[in-house]
Amino acid sequence: MTPPLSARLWPVIAFVALGGALGALTRHGLDTLWPPTAPGVSWTILAINVTGSLLIGLLMESIAHHSPRNRYVRPFWGVGFLGGYTTFSAYAMDVVTALERGAPQIALAYLTLTLVGALTAAWAASALAHRVLTHHEGRHP
């Protein structure tokens, strides 16, 4: 007899929660070491969002190529840790804070750099990982 769905989901939920807590603590630690600048913009949060996007690109491509049978890898690292590590809500608040403090150029630069940086990092990491993993597996793109 198969356990009920809720019994099968609790371990996954626990891994997401643990990963999320560790990711959020890592982000908080980094943002505490390098706090926001005078206009209220945290360049550390920008770096966190870009590196987190890069890591999610690497992770998802690696999972796609290796299909780990461990059902907790993606929930812990992707949804949990990297979901807790990155923070687009704090990024949005930084943009609003910079605008409120009369720094529209900084707000626009921060907005643009975060969006372009995060999307480019995820795409580049995924493309590079795909190329490397495909070559390593003996298949050439």
Backbone as ProteinMPNN parsed JSONL, in Angstrom:
{"seq_chain_A": "MTPPLSARLWPVIAFVALGGALGALTRHGLDTLWPPTAPGVSWTILAINVTGSLLIGLLMESIAHHSPRNRYVRPFWGVGFLGGYTTFSAYAMDVVTALERGAPQIALAYLTLTLVGALTAAWAASALAHRVLTHHEGRHP", "coords_chain_A": {"N_chain_A": [[0.834, -1.173, 0.0], [0.568, 2.209, -0.841], [1.867, 5.079, 0.804], [-0.146, 7.868, 1.997], [-0.494, 10.91, 0.054], [0.174, 13.24, 1.526], [1.911, 12.229, 3.478], [4.071, 11.516, 1.911], [4.883, 13.984, 0.998], [5.79, 15.516, 3.188], [8.571, 14.99, 3.879], [9.841, 16.221, 1.662], [8.937, 18.864, 1.913], [10.191, 19.471, 4.316], [12.89, 19.415, 3.515], [12.916, 21.559, 1.697], [12.306, 23.649, 3.468], [14.52, 23.549, 5.249], [16.663, 24.022, 3.456], [15.874, 26.57, 2.541], [16.019, 28.091, 4.911], [18.796, 27.957, 5.432], [19.793, 29.194, 3.112], [18.658, 31.782, 3.339], [19.872, 32.615, 5.726], [22.529, 32.681, 4.873], [22.399, 34.729, 2.94], [21.598, 36.87, 4.587], [23.821, 37.042, 6.276], [25.839, 37.812, 4.449], [24.774, 40.26, 3.569], [24.869, 41.655, 5.917], [27.599, 41.849, 6.357], [28.346, 43.497, 4.229], [26.711, 46.167, 4.115], [23.83, 48.134, 2.888], [24.269, 51.029, 0.713], [24.38, 54.655, 0.998], [22.127, 55.711, -0.615], [20.345, 53.691, -0.079], [20.559, 51.37, -1.5], [21.45, 48.032, -1.845], [24.258, 46.739, -2.903], [25.284, 44.334, -2.433], [23.044, 42.659, -2.354], [22.39, 42.75, -5.047], [24.623, 41.356, -6.095], [24.212, 38.906, -4.817], [21.738, 38.1, -5.949], [22.499, 37.827, -8.636], [24.584, 35.885, -8.495], [23.123, 33.816, -7.344], [21.282, 33.298, -9.381], [23.02, 32.42, -11.347], [23.951, 30.077, -10.128], [21.551, 28.612, -10.011], [21.103, 28.156, -12.7], [23.294, 26.47, -13.292], [22.719, 24.331, -11.545], [20.154, 23.368, -12.399], [20.706, 22.528, -15.002], [22.62, 20.59, -14.512], [21.094, 18.736, -13.058], [19.28, 18.043, -15.057], [20.958, 16.669, -16.813], [22.035, 14.622, -15.307], [19.991, 13.455, -13.923], [19.35, 12.87, -11.032], [18.461, 10.334, -8.783], [17.798, 10.929, -6.281], [15.294, 12.458, -4.703], [15.383, 14.784, -3.298], [17.276, 16.646, -4.001], [16.756, 18.823, -5.861], [14.548, 20.131, -4.489], [15.861, 20.864, -2.042], [18.282, 22.322, -2.77], [17.586, 23.936, -5.079], [14.846, 25.061, -4.847], [14.77, 25.502, -2.071], [17.496, 26.33, -0.756], [18.66, 28.125, -2.776], [16.393, 29.589, -3.369], [15.94, 30.829, -0.909], [18.328, 32.157, -0.635], [18.498, 34.012, -2.788], [16.809, 37.152, -3.373], [14.323, 38.799, -4.546], [12.4, 40.45, -3.61], [13.597, 42.114, -1.68], [15.301, 43.42, -3.382], [13.461, 44.831, -4.98], [12.428, 46.547, -3.045], [14.742, 48.0, -2.47], [15.025, 49.464, -4.821], [12.734, 51.104, -4.681], [13.351, 52.48, -2.299], [15.685, 53.885, -3.078], [14.545, 55.574, -5.001], [12.778, 57.047, -3.38], [14.64, 58.396, -1.859], [15.618, 60.226, -3.569], [17.319, 59.394, -5.674], [17.13, 58.639, -8.579], [18.686, 57.794, -10.788], [20.459, 55.953, -9.709], [18.62, 54.089, -8.791], [17.526, 53.22, -11.25], [19.821, 52.148, -12.478], [20.452, 50.089, -10.676], [18.113, 48.548, -10.834], [18.204, 47.768, -13.559], [20.761, 46.509, -13.768], [20.422, 44.361, -11.991], [18.265, 42.858, -13.12], [19.186, 42.323, -15.802], [21.69, 41.223, -15.211], [21.029, 38.953, -13.587], [19.354, 37.409, -15.296], [21.089, 37.011, -17.476], [23.191, 35.661, -16.193], [21.929, 33.25, -15.341], [21.175, 32.168, -17.837], [23.711, 32.006, -19.185], [25.169, 30.31, -17.455], [23.62, 27.991, -17.559], [23.804, 27.386, -20.313], [26.6, 27.038, -20.61], [27.072, 24.941, -18.783], [25.492, 22.974, -19.967], [26.862, 22.619, -22.389], [29.404, 21.732, -21.467], [28.696, 19.421, -19.982], [27.42, 17.884, -21.942], [29.533, 17.51, -23.735], [31.268, 16.121, -22.053], [29.835, 13.785, -21.72], [30.179, 12.635, -24.102], [28.597, 13.35, -26.19], [28.28, 15.637, -28.735], [27.308, 18.967, -29.168]], "CA_chain_A": [[0.0, 0.0, 0.0], [1.312, 3.457, -0.957], [1.483, 6.05, 1.835], [-0.915, 8.997, 1.464], [0.299, 11.981, -0.545], [0.707, 14.136, 2.552], [3.054, 11.567, 4.127], [5.2, 11.549, 0.972], [5.301, 15.369, 0.788], [6.423, 16.109, 4.357], [10.046, 15.036, 3.792], [10.217, 17.226, 0.655], [8.695, 20.164, 2.54], [11.246, 19.664, 5.316], [14.129, 19.751, 2.799], [12.75, 22.929, 1.194], [12.396, 24.556, 4.615], [15.907, 23.569, 5.717], [17.453, 24.732, 2.445], [15.479, 27.978, 2.556], [16.581, 28.721, 6.111], [20.244, 28.104, 5.24], [20.001, 30.205, 2.072], [18.325, 33.098, 3.897], [20.93, 32.959, 6.686], [23.716, 33.039, 4.085], [22.137, 36.063, 2.379], [21.612, 37.839, 5.677], [25.21, 37.202, 6.699], [26.556, 38.607, 3.448], [24.242, 41.624, 3.562], [25.334, 42.285, 7.151], [29.016, 42.177, 6.149], [28.405, 44.605, 3.274], [25.372, 46.769, 4.184], [23.439, 49.049, 1.809], [24.918, 52.334, 0.602], [23.57, 55.795, 1.425], [20.796, 55.822, -1.231], [19.5, 52.572, 0.308], [20.732, 50.261, -2.435], [22.408, 47.024, -1.398], [24.963, 46.125, -4.037], [25.453, 42.941, -2.025], [21.839, 41.956, -2.811], [22.553, 42.583, -6.494], [25.581, 40.262, -6.297], [23.55, 37.676, -4.37], [20.753, 37.702, -6.951], [23.194, 37.387, -9.854], [25.25, 34.602, -8.243], [22.071, 32.828, -7.144], [20.756, 32.951, -10.709], [24.061, 31.616, -11.985], [23.939, 28.755, -9.499], [20.337, 27.882, -10.383], [21.347, 27.691, -14.068], [24.183, 25.308, -13.197], [22.023, 23.249, -10.866], [19.084, 22.785, -13.223], [21.327, 21.822, -16.131], [23.247, 19.398, -13.963], [20.016, 17.796, -12.757], [18.74, 17.562, -16.334], [21.9, 15.728, -17.424], [22.357, 13.479, -14.445], [18.738, 12.917, -13.38], [19.589, 12.15, -9.781], [17.294, 9.623, -8.251], [17.496, 11.529, -4.992], [14.219, 13.418, -4.956], [15.53, 15.937, -2.421], [18.317, 17.556, -4.49], [16.151, 20.048, -6.395], [13.852, 20.886, -3.447], [16.772, 21.456, -1.062], [19.194, 23.313, -3.353], [16.946, 24.883, -6.0], [13.727, 25.777, -4.242], [15.112, 25.893, -0.708], [18.683, 27.161, -0.536], [18.785, 29.243, -3.714], [15.204, 30.421, -3.195], [16.166, 31.638, 0.282], [19.537, 32.963, -0.86], [18.14, 35.154, -3.63], [15.708, 37.934, -2.819], [13.882, 39.838, -5.46], [11.568, 41.398, -2.867], [14.508, 43.119, -1.122], [15.773, 44.182, -4.549], [12.4, 45.769, -5.351], [12.379, 47.573, -1.999], [15.913, 48.866, -2.651], [14.705, 50.388, -5.92], [11.783, 52.076, -4.129], [14.086, 53.303, -1.331], [16.544, 54.814, -3.831], [13.666, 56.586, -5.595], [12.305, 57.904, -2.29], [15.76, 59.209, -1.368], [16.017, 61.154, -4.631], [18.415, 58.856, -6.483], [16.517, 57.858, -9.66], [19.7, 57.179, -11.65], [20.943, 54.767, -9.003], [17.504, 53.123, -8.817], [17.447, 52.649, -12.595], [21.012, 51.32, -12.683], [20.282, 48.908, -9.824], [17.03, 47.783, -11.455], [18.687, 47.201, -14.822], [21.871, 45.584, -13.522], [19.918, 43.141, -11.365], [17.496, 42.079, -14.094], [20.048, 41.855, -16.886], [22.716, 40.36, -14.622], [20.458, 37.675, -13.146], [18.92, 36.635, -16.464], [22.287, 36.624, -18.229], [23.924, 34.659, -15.407], [21.205, 31.975, -15.416], [21.276, 31.67, -19.213], [25.103, 31.657, -19.484], [25.545, 29.14, -16.651], [22.913, 26.843, -18.122], [24.39, 27.078, -21.622], [27.95, 26.521, -20.404], [26.96, 23.624, -18.141], [24.989, 22.046, -20.992], [27.96, 22.34, -23.327], [30.422, 20.936, -20.779], [28.149, 18.105, -19.639], [27.184, 17.167, -23.186], [30.852, 17.111, -24.229], [31.763, 15.115, -21.114], [29.081, 12.559, -21.94], [30.528, 12.117, -25.411], [27.685, 13.892, -27.209], [28.706, 16.981, -29.098], [26.147, 19.733, -29.617]], "C_chain_A": [[0.893, 1.256, 0.0], [0.882, 4.415, 0.148], [0.69, 7.2, 1.217], [0.021, 10.1, 0.971], [0.916, 12.887, 0.512], [1.925, 13.529, 3.256], [4.274, 11.578, 3.221], [5.724, 12.963, 0.765], [6.042, 15.964, 1.974], [7.948, 16.086, 4.306], [10.534, 16.081, 2.777], [10.054, 18.626, 1.239], [9.782, 20.47, 3.562], [12.571, 20.049, 4.644], [14.063, 21.16, 2.216], [12.933, 23.924, 2.33], [13.835, 24.673, 5.13], [16.798, 24.326, 4.737], [17.146, 26.218, 2.439], [16.054, 28.724, 3.746], [18.08, 28.952, 5.948], [20.566, 29.165, 4.186], [19.742, 31.609, 2.594], [19.376, 33.549, 4.912], [22.213, 33.371, 5.961], [23.563, 34.44, 3.512], [22.225, 37.123, 3.463], [23.045, 38.1, 6.158], [26.006, 38.064, 5.734], [26.078, 40.056, 3.444], [24.631, 42.375, 4.834], [26.803, 42.693, 7.022], [29.19, 43.395, 5.252], [27.026, 45.25, 3.188], [25.097, 47.731, 3.023], [24.191, 50.377, 1.866], [23.927, 53.429, 0.996], [22.21, 55.892, 0.72], [19.873, 54.646, -0.897], [19.609, 51.363, -0.592], [21.793, 49.308, -1.903], [23.036, 46.363, -2.621], [25.266, 44.664, -3.716], [24.252, 42.12, -2.491], [21.897, 41.757, -4.318], [23.487, 41.402, -6.765], [24.976, 38.919, -5.892], [22.557, 37.19, -5.423], [21.404, 37.205, -8.241], [23.881, 36.036, -9.621], [24.227, 33.494, -7.997], [21.462, 32.371, -8.459], [21.748, 32.09, -11.477], [24.034, 30.188, -11.429], [22.692, 27.954, -9.871], [20.457, 27.387, -11.823], [22.229, 26.453, -14.081], [23.464, 24.097, -12.605], [20.988, 22.579, -11.763], [19.654, 22.018, -14.412], [21.979, 20.535, -15.657], [22.196, 18.333, -13.647], [19.443, 17.213, -14.047], [19.646, 16.512, -16.964], [22.123, 14.476, -16.592], [21.139, 12.817, -13.822], [18.956, 12.16, -12.077], [18.311, 11.494, -9.276], [16.904, 10.166, -6.88], [16.481, 12.648, -5.204], [14.328, 14.677, -4.102], [16.554, 16.961, -2.925], [17.707, 18.871, -4.954], [15.38, 20.811, -5.31], [14.794, 21.565, -2.448], [17.579, 22.591, -1.671], [18.482, 24.365, -4.201], [15.876, 25.722, -5.341], [14.122, 26.325, -2.874], [16.272, 26.862, -0.621], [18.736, 28.364, -1.477], [17.561, 30.156, -3.69], [15.334, 31.333, -1.979], [17.349, 32.578, 0.137], [19.223, 34.2, -1.695], [16.95, 35.878, -3.024], [15.33, 39.049, -3.77], [12.931, 40.81, -4.771], [12.445, 42.488, -2.242], [15.057, 44.007, -2.235], [14.732, 45.228, -4.946], [12.288, 46.892, -4.315], [13.573, 48.521, -2.081], [15.673, 49.889, -3.755], [13.773, 51.488, -5.404], [12.497, 53.027, -3.156], [14.973, 54.315, -2.04], [15.713, 55.922, -4.474], [13.173, 57.569, -4.527], [13.392, 58.828, -1.761], [16.327, 60.127, -2.455], [17.187, 60.685, -5.47], [17.862, 58.006, -7.627], [17.535, 57.181, -10.587], [20.242, 55.901, -11.012], [19.863, 53.691, -9.006], [17.416, 52.441, -10.177], [18.64, 51.737, -12.88], [20.89, 50.003, -11.916], [19.224, 47.975, -10.411], [17.529, 47.051, -12.694], [19.783, 46.174, -14.594], [21.386, 44.274, -12.9], [19.182, 42.272, -12.38], [18.382, 41.485, -15.183], [21.1, 40.885, -16.351], [22.185, 38.994, -14.244], [20.036, 36.816, -14.337], [20.109, 36.15, -17.284], [23.06, 35.527, -17.501], [23.249, 33.295, -15.492], [21.342, 31.358, -16.802], [22.703, 31.185, -19.515], [25.535, 30.405, -18.721], [24.888, 27.884, -17.197], [23.526, 26.418, -19.453], [25.778, 26.468, -21.478], [27.904, 25.122, -19.792], [26.457, 22.588, -19.15], [26.106, 21.638, -21.947], [29.006, 21.425, -22.695], [29.905, 19.525, -20.496], [27.882, 17.259, -20.877], [28.507, 16.673, -23.761], [31.429, 15.994, -23.367], [31.078, 13.771, -21.329], [29.363, 11.942, -23.32], [29.591, 12.547, -26.526], [28.134, 15.3, -27.49], [27.527, 17.738, -29.662], [26.204, 20.082, -31.083]], "O_chain_A": [[1.857, 1.336, 0.761], [-0.311, 4.562, 0.413], [0.842, 7.477, 0.028], [1.167, 10.209, 1.408], [2.083, 13.262, 0.391], [2.866, 14.247, 3.592], [5.402, 11.642, 3.71], [6.885, 13.139, 0.397], [6.866, 16.856, 1.776], [8.573, 17.085, 4.662], [11.538, 16.75, 3.017], [10.931, 19.476, 1.079], [10.241, 21.608, 3.661], [13.292, 20.911, 5.146], [15.061, 21.881, 2.24], [13.63, 24.927, 2.177], [14.307, 25.774, 5.412], [17.595, 25.172, 5.142], [18.058, 27.04, 2.342], [16.522, 29.854, 3.611], [18.582, 30.023, 6.287], [21.504, 29.944, 4.353], [20.517, 32.526, 2.323], [19.733, 34.726, 4.956], [22.9, 34.3, 6.386], [24.488, 35.249, 3.586], [22.86, 38.161, 3.272], [23.424, 39.242, 6.414], [26.759, 38.943, 6.153], [26.887, 40.977, 3.33], [24.712, 43.603, 4.825], [27.206, 43.747, 7.513], [30.07, 44.225, 5.482], [26.248, 44.924, 2.291], [26.004, 48.096, 2.275], [24.679, 50.792, 2.917], [22.767, 53.146, 1.292], [21.209, 56.136, 1.395], [18.74, 54.601, -1.375], [18.826, 50.422, -0.46], [22.898, 49.725, -1.554], [22.413, 45.534, -3.283], [25.478, 43.854, -4.619], [24.423, 41.0, -2.973], [21.496, 40.706, -4.818], [23.168, 40.54, -7.584], [25.206, 37.909, -6.557], [22.534, 36.005, -5.755], [20.911, 36.266, -8.865], [23.774, 35.139, -10.457], [24.446, 32.352, -8.401], [21.161, 31.19, -8.632], [21.364, 31.149, -12.171], [24.089, 29.218, -12.184], [22.771, 26.736, -10.03], [19.963, 26.304, -12.139], [21.947, 25.493, -14.799], [23.59, 22.98, -13.108], [20.957, 21.353, -11.869], [19.129, 20.967, -14.782], [21.897, 19.507, -16.329], [22.399, 17.155, -13.942], [19.153, 16.018, -14.114], [19.159, 15.565, -17.582], [22.371, 13.397, -17.131], [21.246, 11.731, -13.254], [18.769, 10.945, -12.024], [17.224, 12.068, -9.351], [15.811, 9.893, -6.382], [16.792, 13.668, -5.82], [13.46, 15.547, -4.173], [16.687, 18.034, -2.337], [18.109, 19.933, -4.479], [15.534, 22.028, -5.209], [14.558, 22.706, -2.05], [17.567, 23.706, -1.15], [18.747, 25.558, -4.056], [15.982, 26.947, -5.282], [13.839, 27.481, -2.559], [16.077, 28.063, -0.435], [18.845, 29.501, -1.019], [17.67, 31.353, -3.958], [14.888, 32.48, -2.012], [17.369, 33.664, 0.717], [19.635, 35.308, -1.349], [16.178, 35.299, -2.26], [15.951, 40.111, -3.786], [12.678, 41.894, -5.299], [12.077, 43.663, -2.269], [15.251, 45.207, -2.042], [15.078, 46.377, -5.218], [12.077, 48.051, -4.672], [13.44, 49.711, -1.797], [16.074, 51.047, -3.634], [14.002, 52.669, -5.665], [12.271, 54.236, -3.188], [15.013, 55.482, -1.649], [16.13, 57.08, -4.491], [13.155, 58.779, -4.752], [13.1, 59.918, -1.27], [17.386, 60.729, -2.279], [17.975, 61.507, -5.936], [18.086, 56.796, -7.661], [17.263, 56.102, -11.113], [20.457, 54.897, -11.691], [20.16, 52.512, -9.202], [17.25, 51.223, -10.252], [18.475, 50.666, -13.464], [21.191, 48.935, -12.449], [19.42, 46.762, -10.475], [17.299, 45.852, -12.852], [19.741, 45.085, -15.166], [21.882, 43.201, -13.243], [19.452, 41.075, -12.483], [18.329, 40.284, -15.45], [21.368, 39.851, -16.963], [22.815, 37.979, -14.543], [20.333, 35.622, -14.376], [20.129, 35.005, -17.736], [23.528, 34.575, -18.125], [23.924, 32.285, -15.695], [21.596, 30.16, -16.928], [22.887, 30.085, -20.037], [26.198, 29.535, -19.285], [25.523, 26.834, -17.288], [23.742, 25.23, -19.692], [26.098, 25.488, -22.15], [28.619, 24.223, -20.236], [26.944, 21.458, -19.179], [26.27, 20.461, -22.267], [29.445, 20.456, -23.315], [30.607, 18.545, -20.746], [28.096, 16.047, -20.859], [28.592, 15.536, -24.226], [32.008, 15.038, -23.882], [31.697, 12.725, -21.133], [28.852, 10.873, -23.654], [29.769, 12.153, -27.678], [28.346, 16.081, -26.562], [26.818, 17.232, -30.531], [25.292, 20.726, -31.6]]}, "name": "protein", "num_of_chains": 1, "seq": "MTPPLSARLWPVIAFVALGGALGALTRHGLDTLWPPTAPGVSWTILAINVTGSLLIGLLMESIAHHSPRNRYVRPFWGVGFLGGYTTFSAYAMDVVTALERGAPQIALAYLTLTLVGALTAAWAASALAHRVLTHHEGRHP"}
